[in-house]
Amino acid sequence: MQTVIIGAGVGGLSAAIALAAKGERVVVFEKQNGPGGKMLQQIVDGAWFDTGPTVFTMRWVFEELFGLAGQDFADAVDAKPLETLARHGWSGGATLDLFADQKRSQDAVGDFAGAEAALQFRGFMAESKLVYDALERPFLRAQRPSMLGLAAGMGFSGMTRISPFESLWKALQRHFTDPRLRQLFGRYATYCGSSPFEAPATLMLIAHVEAMGVWRLTGGMAALAVALEGLAKRLGVEFHYDCGVEQITVQNSRATAVVDQHGVMHSCNAVICNADANAVASKLFGPDAALGSSATPNCENSLSAITWCLQTKSSGFELEHHTVFFSDDYNREFEELKSGPSIDPTVYVCDQGEERKLLLINAPARNHELDPAFEKLMLAKLKACGLQLEWPAKNVLLRTPQDFAKLYPASNGALYGRASHGWQTTFKRPQARTKVQGLYLAGGSVHPGPGVPMAALSGMRAAEALLQDRASTK
């Protein structure tokens, strides 16, 4: 009997590898024409673009995944470490680079905001490492984390040190007197589609994650998906592309089959669904499967985005692979994001070479048309920070929250599942196991959260849960 995986995103691919490495027979169904999910590379008039995730961190996750199959990640993916992690710009031309060398970053912060700021940065990075070290095993690697479990493992003093009940912004106010530095590190909340004013301080661990290394992949982020697919195929995993799943069949409270978009039924003894968790809860895979999980209320959805993939020449500002241009008023920006794009947006630019760029601004998850003025606002922000783009550009692929809502059914356009607002939401994310026996969840909307390495961890945890349950049943 086989395990069916719905979706060839990073979570689904990772689950397939983890299961196949244990000798399981695995079949993957994917509605798109190739692997990667949100990381699927897009070709626009002959030019390729990474249209989704662009940052590669936590390399150890994929080294462990390849290690399950006795293979070396470095043999499959050409990953070059970035010396400059990211460049940051503000109106008027102020810039600050962060580097892989932390001492170099500290000196850059000192040159940017003064000697006291350099010391504040050092203290912040020390606390970021403390939070990461405290949470890696009991949270990131855990099957089903809980606040009580964390408290039991860490003790009261340990819980106090990681500031779980404090907002990220409050923590940044403790660490930095320069508002621009609060902005810079507050941006980590947007990595999971959240506001720094409402997200927990534990998200400061992202600073340590990036300090451990950020890599650029030859061939773009899609090269990772191709490598994962290749490993899965070598382990015997079977893939069906352009073939989505319409229904998960449940009998006697157990998932027993799936029906593909062509009406063909495929019997199985387990299903791992690597789609937005809301897709299951919203009955998109049938009413019986929906009993296994609950939907996220729209008011608790993460942010969405407006993205442009395009080819254009730039001048006036030297871009790094990752460059962020900040709004003049962060508080106002996030207040405005409750109803629409900000009139002064923070703009992320990923320079992908050969004049190819991905531009992104945050937007609320709303399945309706937006005022087209957001393009002028984005260009005005870049110009205020010194970057000029030739406009109109070539090979433009524009996506709005409405487009993302169509691409990822039941998401309402939210790109990161549930927003990480308040300490409790961390534990509200769906877990791998559902109430339907043999039905498991994986992906960025599932624990431990959004992002490429997190999605991989979710797939590995789903495979782990499936094998544990099977052993327990036997």
Buried (B, 14 or more C-beta within 10 A) or exposed (E): EBBBBBBBBBBBBBBBBBBBBBEBBBBBBBBBEBBBBBBBBBEBEEBBBBBBBBBBBBBBBBEBBBEBBEBEBEEBBEBEEBEBBBBBBBBEEBBBBBBBBBEBBBBBBBEBBEEEBBEBBBEBBEBBBBBBEBBBEBBBBBEEBEBEBBEEBBEEEBBEBBBBBBBBBBBBBBBBEBBBBBBBBBBBBBBBBBBBBBBBBBBBBBBBBBBEBBBBBEBBBBBBBBBBBEBBBEBEBBBBBEBBBBBBBBEEEBBBBBBBEEEEEBEBBBBBBBBBBBBBBBBBBBEBBBBBBBBBEEEBBBBBBBBBBBBBEBEEBEBBBBBBBBBBBBBEBBEBBEEBBBBBBBBBBBBBEEBBBBBBBBBBBBBEEBEEEBBEBBBBBBBBBBBBBEEEBBBBBEBBBBBBBEBBBBBBBBBBBBBBBBBEBBBBBBBBBBEBBBBBBBBBBBBBBBBBBBBBBBBBBBBBBBBEBBEEEE
